[in-house]
Amino acid sequence: MSAGRGVFLGDNVRVNAFSRNGVRFGERVTIRENGWIQCSSSPSNPGDQLVIGSDVYIGPAAIIGVGGPIDIGDDCQIGSGVTLISENHASHPTSTDQGIEVTRAGIKLGRGCWLGHRVTILDGVTLGDQCTVGAGAVVTRSFPDGSRIAGVPARQIASERTADRP
């Protein structure tokens, strides 16, 4: 685990950094109270890697499950209660391991993304730069730069080109 200057972890933040490729925090990263970062489910099954860029704010009670790689770009703002889970379980009747297949495609948040309160981002999602995700959205697929996203499942409601800008 490595951290740049000005990293702040609030009260009761828990970090299990046991992973194949480590955990890296850029400069001026804030993870507010009661956050939880879990990089492995057991000693025999470490996660891949977590990289958090510089000038990133993560609100209270966020959960980051690092099965596959997670990359959070610079200047991201992540609301309270947000969940990022980079592992998926799929049931396959032909599988020999009790019908469960585990995938770890990973999650990538581009530079300057904003995630509202209680957003959930699931495995395999890439959000381009400057995406905004409305509170409570469940993001199950990827979106390009500048997307404005909301809903369950999340859909694009506007883009950088069409959104009203102050």
Backbone as CSV, one residue per row, in Angstrom:
resi,resn,N_x,N_y,N_z,CA_x,CA_y,CA_z,C_x,C_y,C_z
1,MET,0.845,-1.170,0.000,0.000,0.000,0.000,0.891,1.233,0.000
2,SER,0.546,2.211,-0.840,1.297,3.456,-0.864,0.321,4.625,-0.925
3,ALA,0.756,5.764,-0.368,-0.107,6.942,-0.325,0.715,8.196,-0.548
4,GLY,0.150,9.112,-1.340,0.781,10.408,-1.565,0.551,11.336,-0.381
5,ARG,0.975,12.570,-0.527,0.821,13.580,0.532,-0.636,13.972,0.710
6,GLY,-0.988,14.281,1.942,-2.298,14.830,2.236,-3.437,13.827,2.177
7,VAL,-3.153,12.537,2.349,-4.217,11.531,2.379,-4.868,11.563,3.758
8,PHE,-6.208,11.565,3.777,-6.954,11.590,5.032,-7.918,10.421,5.064
9,LEU,-7.814,9.597,6.109,-8.758,8.502,6.344,-9.542,8.844,7.598
10,GLY,-10.865,8.931,7.477,-11.716,9.269,8.604,-11.797,8.154,9.628
11,ASP,-12.499,8.427,10.720,-12.679,7.441,11.781,-13.304,6.171,11.234
12,ASN,-12.838,5.054,11.717,-13.374,3.730,11.403,-13.275,3.342,9.935
13,VAL,-12.369,3.937,9.179,-12.127,3.475,7.803,-11.309,2.201,7.895
14,ARG,-11.761,1.182,7.189,-11.068,-0.108,7.201,-10.522,-0.395,5.814
15,VAL,-9.239,-0.757,5.747,-8.595,-1.063,4.477,-7.932,-2.421,4.581
16,ASN,-8.426,-3.385,3.820,-7.762,-4.668,3.651,-7.045,-4.561,2.317
17,ALA,-5.748,-4.319,2.345,-4.969,-4.060,1.129,-4.329,-5.316,0.548
18,PHE,-4.702,-6.496,1.024,-4.111,-7.736,0.525,-4.583,-7.982,-0.906
19,SER,-3.683,-7.708,-1.860,-4.025,-7.813,-3.274,-2.774,-8.149,-4.084
20,ARG,-2.997,-8.642,-5.289,-1.873,-9.037,-6.138,-1.011,-7.846,-6.552
21,ASN,-1.614,-6.703,-6.847,-0.868,-5.566,-7.386,-0.947,-4.312,-6.526
22,GLY,-1.430,-4.432,-5.315,-1.349,-3.358,-4.353,-2.478,-2.345,-4.371
23,VAL,-2.356,-1.398,-3.450,-3.293,-0.293,-3.274,-2.468,0.979,-3.308
24,ARG,-2.885,1.933,-4.176,-2.168,3.201,-4.294,-3.151,4.361,-4.201
25,PHE,-2.862,5.276,-3.279,-3.625,6.515,-3.142,-2.755,7.643,-3.663
26,GLY,-3.323,8.498,-4.510,-2.607,9.682,-4.977,-2.522,10.721,-3.872
27,GLU,-2.280,11.959,-4.241,-2.188,13.046,-3.272,-3.564,13.628,-2.998
28,ARG,-3.745,14.077,-1.758,-4.981,14.753,-1.331,-6.225,13.882,-1.559
29,VAL,-6.131,12.648,-1.155,-7.278,11.739,-1.178,-7.946,11.786,0.190
30,THR,-9.270,11.917,0.192,-10.036,11.880,1.433,-11.004,10.714,1.370
31,ILE,-10.962,9.866,2.380,-11.951,8.808,2.543,-12.588,9.043,3.904
32,ARG,-13.856,9.418,3.881,-14.550,9.805,5.103,-14.880,8.602,5.983
33,GLU,-15.409,8.893,7.166,-15.639,7.901,8.207,-16.455,6.700,7.729
34,ASN,-16.155,5.568,8.363,-16.861,4.299,8.152,-16.735,3.737,6.750
35,GLY,-15.727,4.170,5.996,-15.470,3.587,4.681,-14.870,2.197,4.810
36,TRP,-15.040,1.407,3.759,-14.569,0.025,3.802,-13.976,-0.342,2.450
37,ILE,-12.706,-0.727,2.443,-12.028,-1.193,1.234,-11.608,-2.625,1.488
38,GLN,-12.119,-3.539,0.665,-11.867,-4.968,0.837,-11.216,-5.500,-0.433
39,CYS,-9.926,-5.861,-0.337,-9.201,-6.345,-1.515,-9.135,-7.859,-1.616
40,SER,-9.571,-8.574,-0.609,-9.562,-10.040,-0.717,-10.689,-10.620,0.121
41,SER,-11.218,-11.718,-0.363,-12.245,-12.396,0.419,-11.639,-13.492,1.282
42,SER,-10.409,-13.906,0.949,-9.694,-14.906,1.746,-8.215,-14.862,1.362
43,PRO,-7.330,-15.414,2.201,-5.904,-15.416,1.861,-5.589,-16.171,0.564
44,SER,-6.445,-17.076,0.169,-6.197,-17.817,-1.067,-6.782,-17.127,-2.299
45,ASN,-7.453,-15.977,-2.095,-8.120,-15.319,-3.212,-7.951,-13.793,-3.147
46,PRO,-6.696,-13.286,-3.295,-6.502,-11.836,-3.232,-7.136,-11.141,-4.437
47,GLY,-7.550,-9.889,-4.218,-8.056,-9.077,-5.320,-6.914,-8.624,-6.203
48,ASP,-7.239,-7.837,-7.223,-6.227,-7.414,-8.181,-5.496,-6.159,-7.710
49,GLN,-6.136,-4.973,-7.837,-5.445,-3.716,-7.550,-6.457,-2.590,-7.390
50,LEU,-6.137,-1.634,-6.504,-6.913,-0.409,-6.352,-5.969,0.764,-6.559
51,VAL,-6.339,1.656,-7.488,-5.596,2.891,-7.719,-6.581,4.044,-7.601
52,ILE,-6.309,4.957,-6.678,-7.121,6.162,-6.510,-6.223,7.343,-6.847
53,GLY,-6.644,8.141,-7.833,-5.860,9.293,-8.279,-5.801,10.392,-7.237
54,SER,-5.277,11.529,-7.631,-5.129,12.680,-6.745,-6.397,13.517,-6.715
55,ASP,-6.574,14.246,-5.606,-7.703,15.161,-5.420,-9.042,14.437,-5.536
56,VAL,-9.134,13.288,-4.880,-10.345,12.464,-4.880,-10.984,12.542,-3.495
57,TYR,-12.307,12.740,-3.482,-13.081,12.746,-2.249,-14.038,11.564,-2.291
58,ILE,-14.021,10.759,-1.223,-14.937,9.634,-1.082,-15.707,9.848,0.216
59,GLY,-17.035,9.936,0.101,-17.888,10.258,1.233,-18.006,9.138,2.256
60,PRO,-18.711,9.430,3.358,-18.867,8.462,4.446,-19.529,7.170,3.987
61,ALA,-19.132,6.081,4.623,-19.754,4.757,4.462,-19.669,4.200,3.047
62,ALA,-18.652,4.597,2.295,-18.448,4.021,0.966,-17.878,2.612,1.098
63,ILE,-18.239,1.759,0.150,-17.738,0.382,0.113,-17.047,0.172,-1.226
64,ILE,-15.793,-0.296,-1.181,-15.041,-0.589,-2.397,-14.567,-2.028,-2.305
65,GLY,-15.163,-2.894,-3.127,-14.803,-4.307,-3.165,-13.906,-4.561,-4.359
66,VAL,-12.643,-4.880,-4.080,-11.619,-4.982,-5.115,-11.351,-6.449,-5.436
67,GLY,-12.225,-7.060,-6.250,-11.913,-8.371,-6.793,-11.054,-8.168,-8.020
68,GLY,-11.642,-7.520,-9.030,-10.898,-7.098,-10.214,-10.289,-5.734,-9.955
69,PRO,-9.523,-5.213,-10.911,-8.875,-3.919,-10.708,-9.888,-2.780,-10.657
70,ILE,-9.636,-1.809,-9.779,-10.432,-0.588,-9.715,-9.480,0.582,-9.875
71,ASP,-9.821,1.474,-10.811,-9.019,2.662,-11.097,-9.938,3.878,-11.026
72,ILE,-9.706,4.743,-10.043,-10.487,5.967,-9.859,-9.605,7.126,-10.288
73,GLY,-10.036,7.853,-11.319,-9.235,8.940,-11.872,-9.128,10.141,-10.953
74,ASP,-8.233,11.053,-11.307,-8.042,12.297,-10.567,-9.337,13.108,-10.525
75,ASP,-9.474,13.918,-9.496,-10.551,14.908,-9.374,-11.951,14.309,-9.293
76,CYS,-12.087,13.079,-8.859,-13.415,12.470,-8.719,-14.031,12.845,-7.367
77,GLN,-15.349,12.986,-7.353,-16.124,13.258,-6.146,-17.122,12.120,-5.993
78,ILE,-17.012,11.380,-4.907,-17.828,10.186,-4.699,-18.650,10.385,-3.434
79,GLY,-19.974,10.309,-3.570,-20.888,10.598,-2.471,-20.901,9.536,-1.384
80,SER,-21.670,9.804,-0.355,-21.779,8.888,0.774,-22.530,7.619,0.376
81,GLY,-22.150,6.513,0.973,-22.837,5.253,0.754,-22.654,4.649,-0.624
82,VAL,-21.700,5.152,-1.397,-21.448,4.599,-2.737,-20.804,3.223,-2.606
83,THR,-21.165,2.324,-3.533,-20.601,0.979,-3.563,-19.978,0.720,-4.928
84,LEU,-18.714,0.294,-4.936,-18.025,-0.151,-6.145,-17.653,-1.614,-5.919
85,ILE,-18.161,-2.510,-6.754,-17.885,-3.937,-6.597,-17.354,-4.490,-7.913
86,SER,-16.064,-4.842,-7.938,-15.433,-5.309,-9.175,-15.306,-6.831,-9.208
87,GLU,-16.389,-7.472,-8.898,-16.468,-8.929,-8.966,-17.924,-9.281,-9.214
88,ASN,-18.136,-10.314,-10.001,-19.501,-10.714,-10.306,-19.605,-12.229,-10.207
89,HIS,-20.754,-12.690,-9.812,-21.018,-14.118,-9.724,-22.166,-14.453,-10.667
90,ALA,-21.926,-15.405,-11.538,-22.954,-15.808,-12.498,-23.213,-17.297,-12.334
91,SER,-24.455,-17.670,-12.413,-24.831,-19.075,-12.290,-24.855,-19.714,-13.674
92,HIS,-24.150,-20.826,-13.808,-24.122,-21.575,-15.066,-24.411,-23.041,-14.764
93,PRO,-25.492,-23.584,-15.299,-25.849,-24.973,-14.994,-24.794,-25.989,-15.428
94,THR,-23.931,-25.635,-16.385,-22.913,-26.584,-16.854,-21.600,-26.475,-16.092
95,SER,-21.475,-25.491,-15.181,-20.256,-25.314,-14.409,-20.119,-26.446,-13.390
96,THR,-18.857,-26.844,-13.115,-18.612,-27.923,-12.157,-18.460,-27.433,-10.727
97,ASP,-18.275,-26.142,-10.509,-18.068,-25.597,-9.172,-19.391,-25.079,-8.602
98,GLN,-20.314,-25.980,-8.345,-21.626,-25.659,-7.786,-22.381,-24.650,-8.641
99,GLY,-22.064,-24.595,-9.950,-22.793,-23.733,-10.867,-22.469,-22.254,-10.776
100,ILE,-21.406,-21.868,-10.061,-21.073,-20.454,-9.892,-19.769,-20.133,-10.609
101,GLU,-19.817,-19.100,-11.447,-18.620,-18.600,-12.114,-18.345,-17.199,-11.571
102,VAL,-17.081,-16.915,-11.245,-16.698,-15.605,-10.742,-15.925,-14.875,-11.837
103,THR,-16.339,-13.639,-12.115,-15.614,-12.803,-13.063,-15.100,-11.579,-12.325
104,ARG,-13.976,-11.047,-12.802,-13.351,-9.870,-12.200,-12.848,-8.949,-13.304
105,ALA,-13.774,-8.352,-14.041,-13.412,-7.489,-15.162,-12.846,-6.147,-14.700
106,GLY,-13.292,-5.651,-13.562,-12.782,-4.389,-13.031,-13.708,-3.213,-13.283
107,ILE,-13.345,-2.073,-12.681,-14.099,-0.828,-12.783,-13.102,0.296,-13.036
108,LYS,-13.474,1.209,-13.947,-12.634,2.381,-14.209,-13.511,3.625,-14.216
109,LEU,-13.160,4.590,-13.368,-13.820,5.885,-13.344,-12.855,6.899,-13.930
110,GLY,-13.262,7.577,-15.003,-12.413,8.581,-15.628,-12.219,9.794,-14.747
111,ARG,-11.412,10.693,-15.219,-11.083,11.937,-14.499,-12.341,12.795,-14.318
112,GLY,-12.512,13.355,-13.112,-13.566,14.320,-12.864,-14.973,13.758,-12.781
113,CYS,-15.130,12.485,-12.488,-16.473,11.906,-12.344,-17.088,12.320,-11.008
114,TRP,-18.412,12.462,-11.007,-19.173,12.761,-9.795,-20.198,11.661,-9.607
115,LEU,-20.167,10.994,-8.449,-21.134,9.944,-8.137,-21.976,10.404,-6.955
116,GLY,-23.297,10.422,-7.117,-24.202,10.867,-6.064,-24.341,9.852,-4.939
117,HIS,-25.142,10.231,-3.958,-25.405,9.416,-2.773,-25.930,8.026,-3.156
118,ARG,-25.351,7.003,-2.564,-25.766,5.603,-2.709,-25.781,5.071,-4.143
119,VAL,-24.894,5.557,-4.979,-24.705,4.987,-6.316,-24.018,3.637,-6.163
120,THR,-24.386,2.684,-7.027,-23.716,1.389,-7.087,-23.129,1.217,-8.478
121,ILE,-21.830,0.899,-8.548,-21.144,0.620,-9.813,-20.734,-0.840,-9.770
122,LEU,-21.160,-1.606,-10.772,-20.890,-3.042,-10.798,-19.718,-3.396,-11.708
123,ASP,-19.255,-4.617,-11.584,-18.098,-5.124,-12.310,-18.229,-4.932,-13.818
124,GLY,-17.127,-4.563,-14.458,-17.079,-4.424,-15.906,-17.414,-3.037,-16.411
125,VAL,-17.703,-2.080,-15.520,-18.122,-0.735,-15.928,-16.914,0.191,-16.066
126,THR,-16.917,0.948,-17.164,-15.985,2.053,-17.365,-16.806,3.313,-17.583
127,LEU,-16.541,4.337,-16.791,-17.149,5.649,-17.004,-16.077,6.566,-17.557
128,GLY,-16.397,7.246,-18.659,-15.449,8.184,-19.247,-15.231,9.384,-18.347
129,ASP,-14.372,10.287,-18.784,-14.093,11.506,-18.035,-15.353,12.351,-17.880
130,GLN,-15.445,13.050,-16.749,-16.495,14.036,-16.486,-17.916,13.464,-16.495
131,CYS,-18.097,12.211,-16.137,-19.444,11.640,-16.030,-20.065,12.027,-14.691
132,THR,-21.385,12.204,-14.683,-22.137,12.498,-13.466,-23.195,11.426,-13.310
133,VAL,-23.250,10.809,-12.126,-24.201,9.726,-11.868,-25.133,10.168,-10.741
134,GLY,-26.447,10.178,-11.024,-27.444,10.623,-10.063,-27.592,9.684,-8.885
135,ALA,-28.009,10.229,-7.765,-28.175,9.478,-6.520,-29.010,8.228,-6.729
136,GLY,-28.574,7.122,-6.130,-29.318,5.869,-6.145,-29.197,5.051,-7.415
137,ALA,-28.465,5.540,-8.398,-28.338,4.805,-9.665,-27.576,3.500,-9.464
138,VAL,-27.920,2.502,-10.263,-27.186,1.240,-10.314,-26.614,1.132,-11.721
139,VAL,-25.298,1.258,-11.824,-24.626,1.312,-13.118,-24.119,-0.086,-13.460
140,THR,-24.694,-0.653,-14.525,-24.387,-2.030,-14.932,-23.638,-2.102,-16.260
141,ARG,-23.459,-0.941,-16.919,-22.746,-0.924,-18.198,-21.936,0.362,-18.311
142,SER,-21.076,0.443,-19.302,-20.164,1.573,-19.468,-20.829,2.736,-20.197
143,PHE,-20.285,3.959,-19.954,-20.789,5.182,-20.577,-19.610,6.043,-21.010
144,PRO,-19.777,6.819,-22.098,-18.676,7.641,-22.616,-18.479,8.945,-21.834
145,ASP,-17.401,9.646,-22.162,-17.087,10.942,-21.559,-18.313,11.848,-21.534
146,GLY,-18.470,12.581,-20.432,-19.490,13.603,-20.338,-20.911,13.118,-20.157
147,SER,-21.110,11.837,-19.920,-22.468,11.310,-19.772,-23.087,11.758,-18.462
148,ARG,-24.387,12.023,-18.494,-25.195,12.266,-17.310,-26.076,11.038,-17.182
149,ILE,-25.969,10.342,-16.047,-26.519,8.995,-15.900,-27.435,8.970,-14.682
150,ALA,-28.559,8.241,-14.777,-29.458,8.093,-13.631,-30.317,6.860,-13.836
151,GLY,-30.891,6.347,-12.744,-31.871,5.279,-12.814,-31.361,3.924,-12.388
152,VAL,-32.323,2.979,-12.386,-32.046,1.588,-12.024,-32.725,0.703,-13.063
153,PRO,-31.988,0.053,-13.942,-30.552,0.247,-14.148,-30.283,1.621,-14.769
154,ALA,-29.059,2.096,-14.588,-28.707,3.438,-15.052,-28.770,3.531,-16.568
155,ARG,-29.203,4.709,-17.015,-29.218,5.012,-18.455,-28.742,6.451,-18.623
156,GLN,-28.313,6.778,-19.812,-27.837,8.121,-20.084,-29.039,9.043,-20.270
157,ILE,-29.075,10.131,-19.495,-30.188,11.076,-19.603,-29.768,12.358,-20.315
158,ALA,-28.465,12.582,-20.441,-27.928,13.737,-21.159,-26.441,13.489,-21.389
159,SER,-25.831,14.361,-22.159,-24.389,14.277,-22.356,-23.800,15.662,-22.188
160,GLU,-22.491,15.744,-22.146,-21.781,17.017,-22.002,-22.278,18.024,-23.035
161,ARG,-22.536,17.562,-24.237,-22.958,18.464,-25.315,-24.368,18.982,-25.116
162,THR,-25.257,18.176,-24.455,-26.646,18.583,-24.338,-27.026,19.073,-22.955
163,ALA,-26.184,18.848,-21.978,-26.531,19.244,-20.590,-26.464,20.749,-20.426
164,ASP,-27.351,21.274,-19.598,-27.299,22.702,-19.265,-26.070,22.944,-18.411
165,ARG,-25.310,23.963,-18.741,-24.111,24.328,-17.993,-24.286,25.742,-17.469
166,PRO,-23.931,25.987,-16.212,-24.061,27.341,-15.668,-23.105,28.306,-16.350
